[in-house]
């Protein structure tokens, strides 16, 4: 039975906090040396640059912060070999959704992984299929973080989304990037 590319799923791999980058590097090396690029497709550590504040004011410096300490995200086609390679990589302490005893883990749903990918700026064209004019959304990062509203226009080519929200009791359209919203 041939494995189809559509069989790829996202999995949450657990590791020691503060060792996410090293574990991801170890896994990438194993993928290359074991020729598994067609089965283990992406390895993501959710690091983000944030401004350093002093007394509540930006200092002009930034620091890297892991949004999900102790976790890395792996997109792969689950086979016995790909599962073996991931779980036996130095630094990997487990795979979320695996009950042990040889049971393969449960993949993460699209709804669960989408906000993670968007925070990393990784927008997949298939993500647009879940959104339509009239959908209620929340801004997950950027200047309007936490703002909720309704989609009034969506441009898949540019990633621009216009959301109708309420500011000071008035209906106001705001423009945000597709990577900044998630469905409510």
Backbone as a chain_set.jsonl record, in Angstrom:
{"seq": "XXXXXXXXXXXXXXXXXXXXXXXXXXXXXXXXXXXXXXXXXXXXXXXXXXXXXXXXXXXXXXXXXXXXXXXXXXXXXXXXXXXXXXXXXXXXXXXXXXXXXXXXXXXXXXXXXXXXXXXXXXXXXXXXXXXXXXXXXXXXXXXXXXXXXXXXXXXXXXXXXXXXXXXXXXXXXXXXXXXXXXXX", "coords": {"N": [[0.844, -1.18, 0.0], [0.703, 2.087, -0.97], [1.839, 5.087, 0.498], [0.006, 7.993, 0.781], [0.391, 11.497, 0.076], [-1.532, 13.015, 1.251], [-1.884, 11.814, 3.664], [-0.412, 13.03, 5.581], [0.073, 14.409, 8.826], [-0.111, 16.498, 11.772], [1.858, 16.352, 14.722], [2.423, 16.537, 18.247], [5.384, 16.815, 19.84], [7.028, 16.007, 22.786], [9.53, 17.457, 24.872], [12.423, 18.306, 26.866], [12.044, 21.312, 28.666], [13.49, 24.283, 27.443], [15.174, 22.92, 25.774], [14.204, 22.661, 23.276], [15.049, 23.648, 20.712], [17.494, 22.299, 20.303], [16.635, 19.635, 20.355], [14.946, 19.652, 18.109], [16.857, 20.171, 16.145], [18.397, 17.822, 16.38], [16.476, 15.962, 15.509], [16.039, 16.837, 12.851], [18.571, 16.261, 11.756], [18.571, 13.465, 11.961], [16.457, 12.874, 10.25], [17.555, 13.579, 7.771], [19.9, 11.915, 7.655], [18.747, 9.408, 7.729], [17.244, 9.402, 5.517], [14.499, 10.282, 5.404], [12.934, 12.36, 4.453], [10.628, 12.396, 2.878], [8.685, 11.503, 4.542], [8.827, 12.606, 7.134], [8.076, 15.721, 7.37], [8.041, 18.494, 8.267], [9.57, 20.233, 10.971], [8.971, 22.076, 13.742], [9.813, 24.657, 15.952], [8.338, 26.785, 18.175], [9.42, 29.579, 18.361], [9.595, 33.042, 19.095], [10.342, 36.418, 18.419], [10.441, 38.913, 20.824], [9.943, 42.213, 22.155], [12.269, 43.62, 24.487], [11.466, 44.826, 27.609], [11.773, 47.588, 29.835], [10.869, 48.889, 32.813], [8.319, 48.956, 31.761], [8.659, 50.061, 29.261], [9.813, 49.828, 25.849], [13.136, 48.697, 25.154], [14.504, 48.681, 22.844], [15.81, 46.426, 22.268], [15.555, 42.906, 21.519], [14.285, 39.662, 22.49], [14.357, 36.089, 22.29], [11.564, 34.081, 22.66], [10.025, 31.092, 23.626], [6.945, 30.025, 22.606], [5.631, 27.73, 23.313], [6.842, 26.097, 25.621], [8.771, 23.162, 26.055], [7.712, 21.72, 23.99], [7.716, 20.582, 20.586], [6.685, 20.763, 17.18], [5.678, 18.464, 14.765], [5.291, 17.646, 11.436], [4.213, 14.891, 9.784], [4.068, 11.793, 7.933], [2.582, 9.14, 9.287], [4.242, 6.288, 9.884], [5.557, 3.064, 10.781], [8.342, 3.33, 10.776], [8.813, 6.166, 10.636], [7.637, 6.969, 13.019], [9.21, 5.574, 14.858], [11.717, 6.817, 14.427], [11.222, 9.483, 15.25], [10.382, 9.216, 17.985], [12.645, 8.1, 19.125], [14.621, 9.973, 19.009], [17.328, 11.832, 20.308], [16.583, 13.758, 23.155], [13.842, 13.81, 22.827], [11.02, 13.286, 24.75], [8.6, 12.153, 24.558], [5.499, 11.654, 22.728], [2.734, 13.594, 22.393], [-0.504, 12.369, 23.001], [-0.018, 9.715, 22.762], [-0.545, 6.663, 24.183], [1.262, 4.908, 25.074], [2.773, 1.603, 25.316], [3.209, 0.735, 22.715], [1.27, 1.918, 21.172], [0.373, 4.031, 18.549], [0.564, 7.626, 18.333], [-2.132, 10.067, 18.569], [-3.004, 12.258, 15.984], [-2.803, 15.892, 15.802], [-5.579, 18.025, 15.462], [-6.648, 19.999, 12.6], [-7.811, 22.388, 13.415], [-6.635, 22.772, 15.889], [-3.866, 22.974, 15.345], [-3.639, 25.053, 13.556], [-3.679, 27.795, 14.725], [-1.143, 27.755, 15.943], [0.631, 27.453, 13.776], [0.003, 29.792, 12.378], [0.887, 31.762, 14.172], [3.565, 31.432, 13.806], [3.853, 32.418, 11.331], [3.346, 30.739, 9.249], [1.395, 30.171, 6.857], [-0.847, 28.149, 5.256], [-2.293, 27.454, 2.125], [-4.537, 25.839, 2.225], [-5.712, 26.47, 4.596], [-7.399, 28.624, 4.223], [-9.762, 27.558, 3.34], [-11.406, 27.003, 5.483], [-12.535, 29.36, 6.258], [-14.957, 31.949, 5.833], [-16.888, 34.699, 4.494], [-18.651, 36.411, 6.956], [-18.045, 34.758, 9.065], [-17.223, 34.493, 12.54], [-14.396, 35.79, 14.121], [-11.262, 35.986, 15.923], [-8.628, 38.184, 16.699], [-5.379, 37.082, 16.968], [-2.763, 37.893, 17.336], [-0.582, 40.765, 17.083], [-1.232, 44.314, 16.646], [-3.948, 44.547, 17.201], [-4.612, 42.484, 18.905], [-6.745, 40.179, 20.528], [-9.08, 41.396, 19.764], [-12.361, 40.926, 18.572], [-14.518, 39.95, 15.879], [-16.409, 40.068, 12.777], [-15.867, 38.52, 9.655], [-15.718, 40.475, 6.783], [-14.553, 40.719, 4.339], [-12.269, 38.796, 2.373], [-9.195, 38.169, 1.055], [-7.616, 35.867, -0.669], [-5.351, 35.876, -2.243], [-3.665, 37.955, -1.368], [-3.764, 37.692, 1.363], [-5.089, 39.465, 2.927], [-7.5, 40.472, 5.287], [-10.612, 41.78, 6.059], [-12.193, 42.828, 8.894], [-15.181, 43.288, 10.634], [-15.652, 45.05, 13.469], [-16.325, 46.219, 16.826], [-15.663, 49.342, 18.099], [-15.609, 51.542, 20.718], [-18.41, 51.528, 20.806], [-19.12, 51.754, 18.159], [-19.544, 50.376, 14.91], [-16.786, 49.207, 13.224], [-14.674, 48.745, 10.473], [-11.708, 46.801, 10.27], [-8.449, 46.168, 9.01], [-6.61, 43.249, 8.782], [-3.979, 40.803, 8.744], [-4.265, 37.534, 7.351], [-2.867, 35.635, 8.822], [-3.128, 36.534, 11.371], [-5.555, 35.915, 12.515], [-8.046, 33.799, 14.095], [-10.612, 31.361, 13.997], [-13.619, 31.693, 15.868]], "CA": [[0.0, 0.0, 0.0], [1.496, 3.316, -1.082], [1.444, 6.169, 1.399], [-0.394, 9.189, 0.05], [0.819, 12.73, 0.706], [-2.653, 13.478, 2.054], [-1.832, 11.142, 4.959], [0.428, 13.774, 6.525], [-0.628, 14.963, 9.972], [0.74, 17.171, 12.747], [1.979, 15.701, 16.019], [3.11, 17.33, 19.257], [6.478, 16.04, 20.43], [7.447, 16.608, 24.047], [10.963, 17.481, 25.129], [12.731, 19.074, 28.064], [11.949, 22.755, 28.489], [14.758, 24.945, 27.109], [15.943, 22.066, 24.868], [13.393, 22.472, 22.072], [15.841, 23.889, 19.497], [18.481, 21.217, 20.17], [15.896, 18.427, 19.999], [14.515, 19.817, 16.714], [18.069, 20.002, 15.331], [18.7, 16.382, 16.386], [15.495, 15.293, 14.663], [16.324, 17.181, 11.446], [19.751, 15.499, 11.342], [18.145, 12.067, 11.789], [15.623, 12.812, 9.037], [18.465, 13.595, 6.621], [20.783, 10.744, 7.606], [17.945, 8.202, 7.514], [16.539, 9.587, 4.247], [13.066, 10.263, 5.71], [12.365, 13.651, 4.07], [9.302, 12.198, 2.289], [7.763, 11.06, 5.586], [8.848, 13.596, 8.209], [8.106, 16.855, 6.456], [8.41, 19.753, 8.913], [9.834, 20.228, 12.408], [8.833, 23.478, 14.103], [9.911, 25.157, 17.322], [7.581, 28.043, 18.141], [10.156, 30.706, 18.922], [9.142, 34.329, 18.589], [11.091, 37.569, 18.923], [9.608, 39.876, 21.552], [10.757, 43.333, 22.634], [12.671, 43.646, 25.894], [10.906, 46.002, 28.261], [12.332, 48.018, 31.114], [9.897, 49.806, 33.401], [7.165, 49.007, 30.877], [8.968, 50.7, 27.981], [10.736, 49.046, 25.028], [14.54, 49.113, 25.236], [15.095, 48.606, 21.512], [16.37, 45.078, 22.139], [14.573, 41.826, 21.481], [14.733, 38.363, 22.982], [13.603, 34.988, 21.731], [10.725, 33.411, 23.642], [9.321, 29.933, 23.101], [5.529, 30.134, 22.928], [5.195, 26.442, 23.839], [8.009, 25.441, 26.221], [8.674, 21.72, 26.223], [7.044, 21.094, 22.843], [8.01, 20.893, 19.19], [5.592, 20.306, 16.332], [6.226, 17.681, 13.66], [4.349, 17.222, 10.4], [4.762, 13.663, 9.199], [3.216, 10.692, 7.527], [2.822, 8.168, 10.342], [4.581, 4.907, 9.557], [6.333, 2.487, 11.876], [9.701, 3.873, 10.743], [8.83, 7.59, 11.004], [7.305, 7.022, 14.436], [10.407, 5.105, 15.564], [12.766, 7.843, 14.328], [10.865, 10.637, 16.085], [10.355, 8.924, 19.427], [13.97, 7.712, 19.596], [15.554, 11.076, 18.795], [17.806, 12.386, 21.583], [15.861, 14.927, 23.633], [12.403, 13.576, 22.774], [10.543, 12.575, 25.933], [7.343, 11.492, 24.218], [4.654, 12.271, 21.714], [1.42, 13.812, 22.988], [-1.56, 11.562, 22.4], [0.403, 8.312, 22.716], [-0.823, 6.076, 25.488], [2.321, 3.954, 25.391], [2.484, 0.215, 24.973], [3.271, 0.516, 21.274], [0.181, 2.599, 20.483], [0.776, 5.249, 17.836], [-0.126, 8.806, 18.869], [-3.232, 10.689, 17.856], [-2.566, 13.536, 15.402], [-3.448, 17.131, 16.209], [-6.557, 18.446, 14.448], [-6.33, 21.244, 11.873], [-8.26, 23.513, 14.228], [-5.686, 22.958, 16.983], [-2.523, 23.334, 14.875], [-3.675, 26.275, 12.747], [-3.178, 28.984, 15.43], [0.303, 27.604, 16.169], [1.294, 27.741, 12.504], [-0.194, 31.211, 12.063], [1.791, 32.539, 15.03], [4.898, 31.297, 13.239], [3.832, 32.997, 9.988], [3.271, 29.636, 8.287], [0.028, 30.069, 6.375], [-1.024, 27.168, 4.201], [-3.471, 27.85, 1.343], [-5.694, 25.035, 2.623], [-6.323, 27.087, 5.781], [-8.432, 29.556, 3.789], [-11.0, 26.819, 3.097], [-12.208, 26.978, 6.709], [-13.016, 30.705, 6.554], [-15.876, 32.542, 4.858], [-17.475, 35.975, 4.89], [-19.68, 36.214, 7.976], [-17.5, 33.987, 10.19], [-16.715, 35.218, 13.704], [-12.971, 35.528, 14.322], [-10.551, 36.737, 16.959], [-7.256, 38.521, 16.323], [-4.552, 36.345, 17.928], [-1.547, 38.657, 17.628], [-0.5, 42.039, 16.383], [-1.711, 45.492, 17.372], [-5.358, 44.391, 17.568], [-4.748, 41.196, 19.59], [-7.891, 40.074, 21.422], [-10.255, 41.977, 19.127], [-13.24, 39.961, 17.914], [-15.394, 40.548, 14.88], [-16.962, 39.25, 11.7], [-15.177, 38.712, 8.375], [-16.539, 41.102, 5.739], [-13.894, 40.421, 3.065], [-11.121, 37.893, 2.513], [-8.447, 38.093, -0.2], [-6.669, 34.747, -0.56], [-4.114, 36.179, -2.971], [-2.793, 38.832, -0.577], [-3.856, 37.359, 2.777], [-5.738, 40.561, 3.64], [-8.83, 40.179, 5.801], [-11.288, 42.928, 6.672], [-13.041, 42.337, 9.976], [-16.059, 44.305, 11.218], [-15.589, 44.947, 14.922], [-16.931, 47.365, 17.5], [-14.792, 50.172, 18.916], [-16.323, 52.655, 21.348], [-19.825, 51.467, 20.472], [-19.355, 51.938, 16.725], [-19.083, 49.324, 14.015], [-15.598, 49.704, 12.533], [-13.914, 47.719, 9.757], [-10.26, 46.848, 10.448], [-7.728, 45.281, 8.115], [-5.589, 42.429, 9.429], [-3.43, 39.739, 7.914], [-4.899, 36.236, 7.61], [-2.11, 34.915, 9.843], [-3.418, 37.127, 12.673], [-6.897, 35.608, 12.998], [-8.49, 32.418, 14.235], [-12.058, 31.245, 14.076], [-14.171, 31.556, 17.221]], "C": [[0.883, 1.234, 0.0], [0.948, 4.366, -0.122], [1.151, 7.403, 0.553], [0.059, 10.428, 0.806], [-0.288, 13.298, 1.589], [-2.678, 12.86, 3.438], [-1.003, 11.906, 5.983], [-0.448, 14.419, 7.6], [0.38, 15.66, 10.877], [0.695, 16.428, 14.066], [2.744, 16.624, 16.96], [4.121, 16.418, 19.938], [6.917, 16.76, 21.699], [8.956, 16.46, 24.222], [11.183, 18.233, 26.434], [12.63, 20.558, 27.742], [13.353, 23.333, 28.335], [15.645, 24.096, 26.181], [15.216, 21.841, 23.537], [14.221, 22.616, 20.793], [16.835, 22.762, 19.259], [17.793, 19.913, 19.757], [15.437, 18.487, 18.54], [15.699, 19.635, 15.768], [18.459, 18.523, 15.252], [17.757, 15.626, 15.455], [15.748, 15.587, 13.184], [17.54, 16.409, 10.923], [19.381, 14.042, 11.088], [17.304, 11.896, 10.523], [16.526, 12.736, 7.806], [19.317, 12.338, 6.54], [20.015, 9.457, 7.338], [17.045, 8.319, 6.289], [15.01, 9.541, 4.419], [12.355, 11.564, 5.339], [10.958, 13.525, 3.482], [8.255, 11.816, 3.326], [7.693, 12.019, 6.773], [9.126, 14.927, 7.525], [8.552, 18.171, 7.082], [8.583, 19.537, 10.415], [9.866, 21.69, 12.831], [8.988, 23.675, 15.609], [9.266, 26.539, 17.29], [8.292, 29.152, 18.897], [9.655, 31.988, 18.283], [9.989, 35.428, 19.226], [10.12, 38.526, 19.605], [10.492, 41.011, 22.051], [11.075, 43.185, 24.12], [12.164, 44.953, 26.482], [11.652, 46.303, 29.547], [11.411, 49.108, 31.637], [8.704, 50.013, 32.471], [7.414, 49.637, 29.525], [9.947, 49.854, 27.187], [12.155, 49.607, 25.107], [15.201, 49.156, 23.867], [15.737, 47.252, 21.251], [15.229, 44.07, 22.058], [15.178, 40.574, 22.09], [13.836, 37.297, 22.363], [12.858, 34.276, 22.857], [10.04, 32.235, 22.959], [7.869, 30.022, 23.559], [4.98, 28.86, 23.569], [6.392, 25.698, 24.427], [7.767, 23.946, 26.43], [8.036, 20.988, 25.062], [7.684, 21.518, 21.526], [6.889, 20.263, 18.365], [6.178, 19.658, 15.088], [5.097, 17.297, 12.714], [4.952, 15.999, 9.736], [3.654, 12.727, 8.743], [3.554, 9.564, 8.496], [3.023, 6.768, 9.755], [5.341, 4.357, 10.755], [7.722, 3.115, 11.937], [9.741, 5.351, 11.152], [8.539, 7.762, 12.494], [8.518, 6.611, 15.277], [11.49, 6.19, 15.58], [12.458, 9.021, 15.252], [10.987, 10.296, 17.564], [11.704, 8.517, 19.992], [15.04, 8.763, 19.306], [16.024, 11.592, 20.153], [17.087, 13.688, 21.937], [14.359, 14.761, 23.614], [11.999, 12.764, 24.005], [9.22, 11.865, 25.677], [6.641, 12.204, 23.083], [3.268, 12.379, 22.326], [0.374, 12.991, 22.245], [-1.186, 10.113, 22.248], [0.219, 7.728, 24.103], [0.23, 5.058, 25.903], [1.939, 2.553, 24.965], [2.46, -0.046, 23.484], [2.157, 1.187, 20.495], [0.694, 3.872, 19.822], [-0.037, 6.431, 18.356], [-1.255, 9.29, 17.973], [-2.738, 12.002, 17.266], [-3.369, 14.705, 15.954], [-4.415, 17.531, 15.1], [-6.103, 19.739, 13.773], [-6.691, 22.457, 12.704], [-7.275, 23.807, 15.35], [-4.328, 23.458, 16.497], [-2.512, 24.666, 14.131], [-3.205, 27.524, 13.497], [-1.67, 28.934, 15.695], [1.06, 27.989, 14.903], [1.17, 29.22, 12.143], [0.721, 32.087, 12.906], [3.224, 32.495, 14.512], [4.972, 31.883, 11.833], [3.763, 31.945, 8.896], [1.815, 29.428, 7.87], [0.004, 29.144, 5.176], [-2.297, 27.546, 3.444], [-4.709, 27.05, 1.727], [-6.397, 25.619, 3.849], [-7.474, 28.003, 5.398], [-9.787, 28.855, 3.621], [-11.933, 26.817, 4.302], [-12.863, 28.322, 7.01], [-13.914, 31.212, 5.437], [-16.376, 33.877, 5.394], [-18.626, 35.675, 5.856], [-19.195, 35.425, 9.185], [-17.028, 34.911, 11.299], [-15.268, 34.798, 13.937], [-12.431, 36.383, 15.463], [-9.14, 36.989, 16.456], [-6.347, 37.923, 17.393], [-3.203, 36.981, 18.191], [-1.513, 39.905, 16.768], [-1.113, 43.142, 17.233], [-3.144, 45.334, 17.873], [-5.637, 43.083, 18.313], [-5.908, 41.231, 20.589], [-9.176, 40.635, 20.845], [-11.049, 40.875, 18.429], [-14.116, 40.682, 16.905], [-15.833, 39.538, 13.85], [-16.22, 39.561, 10.402], [-16.147, 39.347, 7.377], [-15.88, 41.01, 4.373], [-12.629, 39.617, 3.352], [-10.451, 37.754, 1.153], [-7.372, 37.032, -0.058], [-5.334, 35.053, -1.221], [-3.143, 37.0, -2.125], [-2.772, 38.472, 0.906], [-4.518, 38.448, 3.599], [-7.156, 40.16, 4.037], [-9.39, 41.461, 6.402], [-12.303, 42.352, 7.659], [-13.858, 43.503, 10.518], [-16.075, 44.061, 12.72], [-16.233, 46.188, 15.535], [-15.893, 48.051, 18.371], [-15.618, 51.338, 19.432], [-17.782, 52.709, 20.912], [-20.153, 51.643, 19.008], [-18.808, 50.765, 15.934], [-17.945, 49.877, 13.154], [-14.923, 48.562, 11.777], [-12.417, 47.91, 10.012], [-9.628, 45.837, 9.505], [-6.635, 44.566, 8.895], [-5.09, 41.397, 8.435], [-4.093, 38.42, 8.312], [-4.188, 35.482, 8.725], [-2.415, 35.417, 11.25], [-4.787, 36.762, 13.23], [-7.077, 34.108, 13.229], [-9.993, 32.436, 14.43], [-12.493, 31.082, 15.529], [-15.163, 30.405, 17.22]], "O": [[1.721, 1.4, 0.886], [-0.265, 4.506, 0.04], [1.959, 7.8, -0.287], [0.11, 10.422, 2.036], [-0.007, 13.987, 2.57], [-3.414, 13.328, 4.307], [-0.899, 11.48, 7.133], [-1.547, 14.904, 7.329], [1.585, 15.437, 10.76], [-0.353, 15.936, 14.485], [3.602, 17.394, 16.529], [3.769, 15.397, 20.528], [7.149, 17.969, 21.691], [9.566, 15.484, 23.784], [10.234, 18.737, 27.035], [13.071, 21.008, 26.685], [14.285, 22.914, 29.021], [16.752, 24.513, 25.842], [15.57, 20.945, 22.771], [14.105, 21.79, 19.888], [16.999, 22.315, 18.124], [18.304, 19.177, 18.913], [15.527, 17.494, 17.818], [15.563, 19.017, 14.712], [18.811, 18.029, 14.18], [18.188, 14.753, 14.701], [15.678, 14.68, 12.354], [17.541, 15.954, 9.779], [19.83, 13.451, 10.106], [17.427, 10.896, 9.815], [16.291, 11.928, 6.906], [19.447, 11.751, 5.466], [20.572, 8.512, 6.779], [16.197, 7.461, 6.043], [14.317, 8.848, 3.673], [11.276, 11.841, 5.863], [10.17, 14.466, 3.581], [7.061, 11.805, 3.024], [6.625, 12.22, 7.351], [10.261, 15.223, 7.15], [9.358, 18.891, 6.492], [7.851, 18.771, 11.041], [10.691, 22.461, 12.341], [8.387, 22.968, 16.418], [9.623, 27.37, 16.454], [7.824, 29.607, 19.94], [9.333, 32.025, 17.095], [10.309, 35.375, 20.414], [9.099, 38.902, 19.029], [11.669, 40.794, 22.34], [10.261, 42.693, 24.901], [12.393, 46.034, 25.939], [12.103, 45.4, 30.252], [11.201, 50.126, 30.978], [8.146, 51.108, 32.4], [6.493, 49.744, 28.715], [10.826, 49.222, 27.773], [12.357, 50.821, 25.126], [16.335, 49.617, 23.74], [16.159, 46.968, 20.13], [14.101, 44.342, 22.469], [16.396, 40.433, 22.196], [12.704, 37.572, 21.965], [13.447, 33.915, 23.876], [9.534, 32.366, 21.844], [7.593, 30.085, 24.757], [3.98, 28.904, 24.286], [6.906, 24.768, 23.805], [6.714, 23.526, 26.911], [7.835, 19.775, 25.125], [8.132, 22.654, 21.37], [6.226, 19.331, 18.82], [7.058, 20.22, 14.436], [4.093, 16.711, 13.117], [6.056, 16.051, 9.194], [2.489, 12.859, 9.117], [4.689, 9.087, 8.522], [2.102, 6.161, 9.21], [5.725, 5.114, 11.647], [8.227, 3.403, 13.022], [10.607, 5.749, 11.931], [9.139, 8.613, 13.15], [8.812, 7.24, 16.294], [12.102, 6.449, 16.615], [13.343, 9.503, 15.958], [11.637, 11.024, 18.314], [11.906, 8.575, 21.204], [16.233, 8.466, 19.356], [15.208, 11.772, 21.058], [16.998, 14.603, 21.118], [13.653, 15.492, 24.31], [12.555, 11.698, 24.271], [8.776, 11.061, 26.497], [7.117, 13.209, 22.554], [2.687, 11.373, 22.733], [0.373, 12.929, 21.016], [-1.948, 9.34, 21.667], [0.764, 8.241, 25.081], [0.113, 4.421, 26.95], [0.906, 2.344, 24.33], [1.765, -0.953, 23.027], [2.095, 1.046, 19.274], [1.365, 4.687, 20.456], [-1.184, 6.268, 18.771], [-1.32, 8.966, 16.787], [-2.11, 12.79, 17.973], [-4.46, 14.533, 16.496], [-4.096, 17.386, 13.919], [-5.276, 20.476, 14.31], [-5.963, 23.45, 12.704], [-7.094, 24.965, 15.726], [-3.701, 24.281, 17.164], [-1.481, 25.337, 14.082], [-2.389, 28.268, 12.951], [-1.002, 29.968, 15.67], [2.017, 28.762, 14.956], [2.124, 29.827, 11.657], [1.276, 33.062, 12.399], [4.005, 33.416, 14.752], [6.03, 31.854, 11.206], [4.086, 32.226, 7.742], [1.099, 28.614, 8.454], [0.74, 29.333, 4.208], [-3.288, 27.924, 4.069], [-5.827, 27.54, 1.569], [-7.555, 25.294, 4.11], [-8.428, 28.147, 6.162], [-10.834, 29.489, 3.745], [-13.142, 26.644, 4.141], [-13.672, 28.413, 7.934], [-13.677, 30.948, 4.258], [-16.297, 34.149, 6.592], [-19.459, 34.805, 5.604], [-19.858, 35.417, 10.222], [-16.495, 35.988, 11.032], [-14.949, 33.609, 13.95], [-13.051, 37.354, 15.898], [-8.525, 36.108, 15.855], [-6.509, 38.208, 18.579], [-2.551, 36.643, 19.179], [-2.314, 40.073, 15.848], [-1.466, 42.928, 18.393], [-3.509, 45.939, 18.88], [-6.779, 42.625, 18.347], [-6.044, 42.165, 21.381], [-10.255, 40.38, 21.379], [-10.477, 40.002, 17.778], [-14.416, 41.867, 17.053], [-15.661, 38.33, 14.013], [-15.972, 40.725, 10.086], [-17.244, 38.838, 7.15], [-16.544, 41.197, 3.353], [-12.012, 39.738, 4.411], [-11.069, 37.274, 0.203], [-6.346, 37.253, 0.586], [-4.298, 34.539, -0.799], [-1.935, 36.766, -2.161], [-1.872, 38.893, 1.632], [-4.52, 38.382, 4.828], [-7.907, 39.592, 3.244], [-8.709, 42.144, 7.167], [-13.141, 41.519, 7.314], [-13.318, 44.566, 10.823], [-16.468, 42.989, 13.18], [-16.637, 47.101, 14.816], [-15.313, 47.437, 19.267], [-16.257, 52.043, 18.651], [-18.33, 53.786, 20.677], [-21.326, 51.68, 18.635], [-17.745, 50.228, 16.246], [-18.108, 50.875, 12.451], [-14.629, 47.522, 12.366], [-11.914, 49.033, 9.976], [-10.2, 44.782, 9.236], [-5.834, 45.199, 9.584], [-5.719, 41.157, 7.404], [-4.44, 38.22, 9.476], [-4.829, 34.765, 9.493], [-2.003, 34.791, 12.227], [-5.159, 37.239, 14.302], [-6.377, 33.274, 12.654], [-10.564, 33.393, 14.953], [-11.821, 30.42, 16.32], [-15.757, 30.101, 18.255]]}, "num_chains": 1, "name": "protein.A"}
